[in-house]
Each structure stands twice: as C-alpha cells, then as structure tokens.
Amino acid sequence: MNMKKLFFTFLTLCMALSIQAQEKKAYYYGKKIDASNARPANAVPRLLANKDTIPVKVEGKILDVCQKKGCWMMMETTQGEKMRIRFKDYDFFVPKDCAGKTAVIDGIAYNDVTSVEDLRHYAADAKKSKEEIEKITEPEKSAAFEAEGVIIYE
C-alpha cells in the first residue's frame, strides 16, 4: 500500500471514530439539563470544604444504583469516596442498569451524615447480603447530592 492510500485510510478511520464519539446517546431524567459547565465529580469535596451546600453541575461515573426502583445512585468523588445522589422530591428515577455509565447531574451538593438505619436500608435496596447489612454499625459522613436533572450517556 502506498503512502497516499495509507494516509487516506488512516484519515477515514479517524473521521469515523470522531463521528461515532459525537453520536453517543443521552437519556434525560427529571428537569431537562445540558452538560455545559459540568465539573468533575472529584471537585465536590473541595467545593464543600467551607460550605454546607452549593448549587453545582457535576459529571462522573455511576458506581451503584438502587435495585428496587432506581431512586438513588452513587458516584465516586475522590479515590475511595462516594457521593449518594437522590432525586428532587422523589419525582423521577433512573434505570436500574445504569451503573458504569457516565452521568451529568445538576442540583445541590451538601455535606451529609447518613444514619445506620438509612445505610442499612440502602444496602438492602442494593441487594447486599444480610451479613453485609449487619456489618453497618456507624453513621457515614460524606458529600451527598439532590439532583433536579440527570443525563446518562450510553
């Protein structure tokens, strides 16, 4: 193959991949939002360092989802730290199979303390074993989020 053909093949492949990347599907839940100005999820703890709440738009990977209804999801904020996302006024849910996908959430981030009772409830929703649920004995302090709108990308 001569250099012109090789270059043309390479260019065609790059264009096809670029078009494919631009065509990733977006699914909207709750209030319709856009992804502009979304901050990475790992910025949330820093943004909350001196505040109780902050309005923010965040993008990150979905780690876990309520397996009963899709009424909450978890997103990693910093290495090993997770943020629970609930949906404003319990008005909408997300698909139960969206773990591993990228999401943009828009709403209010806040510092939260989750009781042992609630943590056990969430563990049961996530289909954890009885032994795993019984190991939960301390409340959890972490960033949390109330989302008005969510975009989930395929």
Phi and psi in degrees as GROMACS dihedral restraints (atoms count N, CA, C in turn):
[ dihedral_restraints ]
;  ai    aj    ak    al  type     phi  dphi    fc
    3     4     5     6     1   -79.8    20    10
    4     5     6     7     1   170.3    20    10
    6     7     8     9     1   -62.9    20    10
    7     8     9    10     1   -37.3    20    10
    9    10    11    12     1   -62.6    20    10
   10    11    12    13     1   -46.0    20    10
   12    13    14    15     1   -65.7    20    10
   13    14    15    16     1   -40.6    20    10
   15    16    17    18     1   -63.3    20    10
   16    17    18    19     1   -45.2    20    10
   18    19    20    21     1   -62.7    20    10
   19    20    21    22     1   -44.3    20    10
   21    22    23    24     1   -62.6    20    10
   22    23    24    25     1   -41.8    20    10
   24    25    26    27     1   -63.6    20    10
   25    26    27    28     1   -44.3    20    10
   27    28    29    30     1   -61.6    20    10
   28    29    30    31     1   -45.5    20    10
   30    31    32    33     1   -62.9    20    10
   31    32    33    34     1   -43.4    20    10
   33    34    35    36     1   -62.2    20    10
   34    35    36    37     1   -42.9    20    10
   36    37    38    39     1   -62.7    20    10
   37    38    39    40     1   -44.1    20    10
   39    40    41    42     1   -61.5    20    10
   40    41    42    43     1   -43.3    20    10
   42    43    44    45     1   -64.6    20    10
   43    44    45    46     1   -42.1    20    10
   45    46    47    48     1   -63.0    20    10
   46    47    48    49     1   -43.1    20    10
   48    49    50    51     1   -66.0    20    10
   49    50    51    52     1   -38.0    20    10
   51    52    53    54     1   -64.3    20    10
   52    53    54    55     1   -44.4    20    10
   54    55    56    57     1   -64.7    20    10
   55    56    57    58     1   -42.7    20    10
   57    58    59    60     1   -61.4    20    10
   58    59    60    61     1   -41.4    20    10
   60    61    62    63     1   -65.2    20    10
   61    62    63    64     1   -34.8    20    10
   63    64    65    66     1   -74.3    20    10
   64    65    66    67     1   -19.0    20    10
   66    67    68    69     1   -96.5    20    10
   67    68    69    70     1    17.5    20    10
   69    70    71    72     1   -65.0    20    10
   70    71    72    73     1   138.2    20    10
   72    73    74    75     1   -77.0    20    10
   73    74    75    76     1   142.7    20    10
   75    76    77    78     1  -120.4    20    10
   76    77    78    79     1   134.4    20    10
   78    79    80    81     1  -118.4    20    10
   79    80    81    82     1   135.2    20    10
   81    82    83    84     1  -110.3    20    10
   82    83    84    85     1   139.6    20    10
   84    85    86    87     1  -135.0    20    10
   85    86    87    88     1   140.2    20    10
   87    88    89    90     1    72.8    20    10
   88    89    90    91     1  -146.7    20    10
   90    91    92    93     1   -64.1    20    10
   91    92    93    94     1   133.8    20    10
   93    94    95    96     1   -69.5    20    10
   94    95    96    97     1   123.6    20    10
   96    97    98    99     1  -124.0    20    10
   97    98    99   100     1   171.9    20    10
   99   100   101   102     1  -122.0    20    10
  100   101   102   103     1   167.6    20    10
  102   103   104   105     1   -89.6    20    10
  103   104   105   106     1    -0.9    20    10
  105   106   107   108     1   -61.4    20    10
  106   107   108   109     1   141.3    20    10
  108   109   110   111     1    62.9    20    10
  109   110   111   112     1    20.0    20    10
  111   112   113   114     1   -71.2    20    10
  112   113   114   115     1   135.8    20    10
  114   115   116   117     1   -93.9    20    10
  115   116   117   118     1   154.0    20    10
  117   118   119   120     1   -66.5    20    10
  118   119   120   121     1   146.5    20    10
  120   121   122   123     1   -57.2    20    10
  121   122   123   124     1   -29.7    20    10
  123   124   125   126     1   -69.5    20    10
  124   125   126   127     1    -6.7    20    10
  126   127   128   129     1   -83.5    20    10
  127   128   129   130     1   -16.3    20    10
  129   130   131   132     1   -59.2    20    10
  130   131   132   133     1   -50.1    20    10
  132   133   134   135     1   -58.0    20    10
  133   134   135   136     1   -38.7    20    10
  135   136   137   138     1   -66.5    20    10
  136   137   138   139     1   -40.6    20    10
  138   139   140   141     1   -65.8    20    10
  139   140   141   142     1   -29.7    20    10
  141   142   143   144     1   -91.9    20    10
  142   143   144   145     1     0.3    20    10
  144   145   146   147     1   -53.2    20    10
  145   146   147   148     1   -41.2    20    10
  147   148   149   150     1  -118.3    20    10
  148   149   150   151     1    17.8    20    10
  150   151   152   153     1  -137.5    20    10
  151   152   153   154     1   157.0    20    10
  153   154   155   156     1   -86.0    20    10
  154   155   156   157     1   -37.9    20    10
  156   157   158   159     1  -140.8    20    10
  157   158   159   160     1   157.3    20    10
  159   160   161   162     1  -155.4    20    10
  160   161   162   163     1   131.2    20    10
  162   163   164   165     1   -74.2    20    10
  163   164   165   166     1   131.5    20    10
  165   166   167   168     1  -160.0    20    10
  166   167   168   169     1   155.4    20    10
  168   169   170   171     1  -113.3    20    10
  169   170   171   172     1   130.9    20    10
  171   172   173   174     1  -131.1    20    10
  172   173   174   175     1   144.0    20    10
  174   175   176   177     1  -121.7    20    10
  175   176   177   178     1   136.3    20    10
  177   178   179   180     1  -171.5    20    10
  178   179   180   181     1  -179.4    20    10
  180   181   182   183     1   -90.0    20    10
  181   182   183   184     1   134.5    20    10
  183   184   185   186     1   -78.4    20    10
  184   185   186   187     1   124.0    20    10
  186   187   188   189     1   -93.0    20    10
  187   188   189   190     1   -37.8    20    10
  189   190   191   192     1  -154.3    20    10
  190   191   192   193     1   156.0    20    10
  192   193   194   195     1  -140.8    20    10
  193   194   195   196     1   145.3    20    10
  195   196   197   198     1   -56.3    20    10
  196   197   198   199     1   124.8    20    10
  198   199   200   201     1   -88.6    20    10
  199   200   201   202     1    -2.6    20    10
  201   202   203   204     1   -83.7    20    10
  202   203   204   205     1   -52.2    20    10
  204   205   206   207     1  -134.5    20    10
  205   206   207   208     1   -14.0    20    10
  207   208   209   210     1    80.3    20    10
  208   209   210   211     1    29.3    20    10
  210   211   212   213     1   -87.6    20    10
  211   212   213   214     1    -2.1    20    10
  213   214   215   216     1  -155.5    20    10
  214   215   216   217     1   162.7    20    10
  216   217   218   219     1  -146.6    20    10
  217   218   219   220     1   163.3    20    10
  219   220   221   222     1  -116.6    20    10
  220   221   222   223     1   142.8    20    10
  222   223   224   225     1  -133.4    20    10
  223   224   225   226     1   139.5    20    10
  225   226   227   228     1   -75.9    20    10
  226   227   228   229     1   133.8    20    10
  228   229   230   231     1  -101.9    20    10
  229   230   231   232     1   -53.8    20    10
  231   232   233   234     1  -132.8    20    10
  232   233   234   235     1   171.7    20    10
  234   235   236   237     1   -52.8    20    10
  235   236   237   238     1   114.6    20    10
  237   238   239   240     1    84.4    20    10
  238   239   240   241     1   -10.6    20    10
  240   241   242   243     1  -100.7    20    10
  241   242   243   244     1   139.3    20    10
  243   244   245   246     1  -122.0    20    10
  244   245   246   247     1   153.9    20    10
  246   247   248   249     1  -123.9    20    10
  247   248   249   250     1   126.6    20    10
  249   250   251   252     1   -85.2    20    10
  250   251   252   253     1   132.6    20    10
  252   253   254   255     1  -111.8    20    10
  253   254   255   256     1   122.6    20    10
  255   256   257   258     1  -110.0    20    10
  256   257   258   259     1   165.5    20    10
  258   259   260   261     1  -111.8    20    10
  259   260   261   262     1   131.0    20    10
  261   262   263   264     1   -47.8    20    10
  262   263   264   265     1   127.5    20    10
  264   265   266   267     1    55.8    20    10
  265   266   267   268     1    18.4    20    10
  267   268   269   270     1    57.5    20    10
  268   269   270   271     1    30.5    20    10
  270   271   272   273     1   -81.0    20    10
  271   272   273   274     1   -18.9    20    10
  273   274   275   276     1  -151.3    20    10
  274   275   276   277     1   162.9    20    10
  276   277   278   279     1  -130.2    20    10
  277   278   279   280     1   167.1    20    10
  279   280   281   282     1  -114.3    20    10
  280   281   282   283     1   162.2    20    10
  282   283   284   285     1   -61.4    20    10
  283   284   285   286     1   143.4    20    10
  285   286   287   288     1   -71.7    20    10
  286   287   288   289     1   -12.1    20    10
  288   289   290   291     1  -106.8    20    10
  289   290   291   292     1    24.2    20    10
  291   292   293   294     1   -93.1    20    10
  292   293   294   295     1     1.6    20    10
  294   295   296   297     1   -58.8    20    10
  295   296   297   298     1   138.1    20    10
  297   298   299   300     1    94.8    20    10
  298   299   300   301     1   -13.0    20    10
  300   301   302   303     1   -91.4    20    10
  301   302   303   304     1   165.1    20    10
  303   304   305   306     1   -92.6    20    10
  304   305   306   307     1   140.1    20    10
  306   307   308   309     1  -134.1    20    10
  307   308   309   310     1   151.9    20    10
  309   310   311   312     1  -114.7    20    10
  310   311   312   313     1   130.1    20    10
  312   313   314   315     1  -123.7    20    10
  313   314   315   316     1   141.8    20    10
  315   316   317   318     1  -127.3    20    10
  316   317   318   319     1   128.1    20    10
  318   319   320   321     1   167.4    20    10
  319   320   321   322     1  -136.0    20    10
  321   322   323   324     1  -120.4    20    10
  322   323   324   325     1   122.9    20    10
  324   325   326   327     1   -92.9    20    10
  325   326   327   328     1   144.7    20    10
  327   328   329   330     1  -153.3    20    10
  328   329   330   331     1   158.7    20    10
  330   331   332   333     1   -80.8    20    10
  331   332   333   334     1   135.8    20    10
  333   334   335   336     1  -138.8    20    10
  334   335   336   337     1   152.4    20    10
  336   337   338   339     1  -121.4    20    10
  337   338   339   340     1   119.3    20    10
  339   340   341   342     1   -99.9    20    10
  340   341   342   343     1   125.6    20    10
  342   343   344   345     1   -67.5    20    10
  343   344   345   346     1   161.2    20    10
  345   346   347   348     1   -59.6    20    10
  346   347   348   349     1   -42.5    20    10
  348   349   350   351     1   -58.9    20    10
  349   350   351   352     1   -46.7    20    10
  351   352   353   354     1   -66.8    20    10
  352   353   354   355     1   -40.9    20    10
  354   355   356   357     1   -60.7    20    10
  355   356   357   358     1   -39.7    20    10
  357   358   359   360     1   -67.4    20    10
  358   359   360   361     1   -38.4    20    10
  360   361   362   363     1   -61.7    20    10
  361   362   363   364     1   -45.9    20    10
  363   364   365   366     1   -63.4    20    10
  364   365   366   367     1   -38.8    20    10
  366   367   368   369     1   -63.8    20    10
  367   368   369   370     1   -40.0    20    10
  369   370   371   372     1   -65.0    20    10
  370   371   372   373     1   -42.1    20    10
  372   373   374   375     1   -58.1    20    10
  373   374   375   376     1   -35.5    20    10
  375   376   377   378     1   -84.9    20    10
  376   377   378   379     1     7.4    20    10
  378   379   380   381     1    64.5    20    10
  379   380   381   382     1    34.8    20    10
  381   382   383   384     1   -73.6    20    10
  382   383   384   385     1   157.3    20    10
  384   385   386   387     1   -72.1    20    10
  385   386   387   388     1   161.6    20    10
  387   388   389   390     1   -58.5    20    10
  388   389   390   391     1   -39.1    20    10
  390   391   392   393     1   -63.9    20    10
  391   392   393   394     1   -42.6    20    10
  393   394   395   396     1   -63.6    20    10
  394   395   396   397     1   -40.7    20    10
  396   397   398   399     1   -65.1    20    10
  397   398   399   400     1   -41.8    20    10
  399   400   401   402     1   -68.2    20    10
  400   401   402   403     1   -21.0    20    10
  402   403   404   405     1   -73.3    20    10
  403   404   405   406     1   -12.9    20    10
  405   406   407   408     1   -80.8    20    10
  406   407   408   409     1   109.4    20    10
  408   409   410   411     1  -130.0    20    10
  409   410   411   412     1    -4.8    20    10
  411   412   413   414     1  -127.3    20    10
  412   413   414   415     1   142.6    20    10
  414   415   416   417     1   -64.3    20    10
  415   416   417   418     1   159.4    20    10
  417   418   419   420     1  -117.8    20    10
  418   419   420   421     1   126.6    20    10
  420   421   422   423     1   -98.6    20    10
  421   422   423   424     1   127.2    20    10
  423   424   425   426     1  -166.3    20    10
  424   425   426   427     1   171.0    20    10
  426   427   428   429     1   -73.0    20    10
  427   428   429   430     1   146.1    20    10
  429   430   431   432     1  -137.1    20    10
  430   431   432   433     1   173.0    20    10
  432   433   434   435     1  -149.7    20    10
  433   434   435   436     1   136.1    20    10
  435   436   437   438     1  -110.6    20    10
  436   437   438   439     1   110.8    20    10
  438   439   440   441     1   -93.8    20    10
  439   440   441   442     1   134.3    20    10
  441   442   443   444     1   -90.4    20    10
  442   443   444   445     1   -29.1    20    10
  444   445   446   447     1  -149.3    20    10
  445   446   447   448     1   150.1    20    10
  447   448   449   450     1  -138.2    20    10
  448   449   450   451     1   139.0    20    10
  450   451   452   453     1  -117.2    20    10
  451   452   453   454     1   130.4    20    10
  453   454   455   456     1  -119.0    20    10
  454   455   456   457     1   128.2    20    10
  456   457   458   459     1   -98.0    20    10
  457   458   459   460     1   139.9    20    10
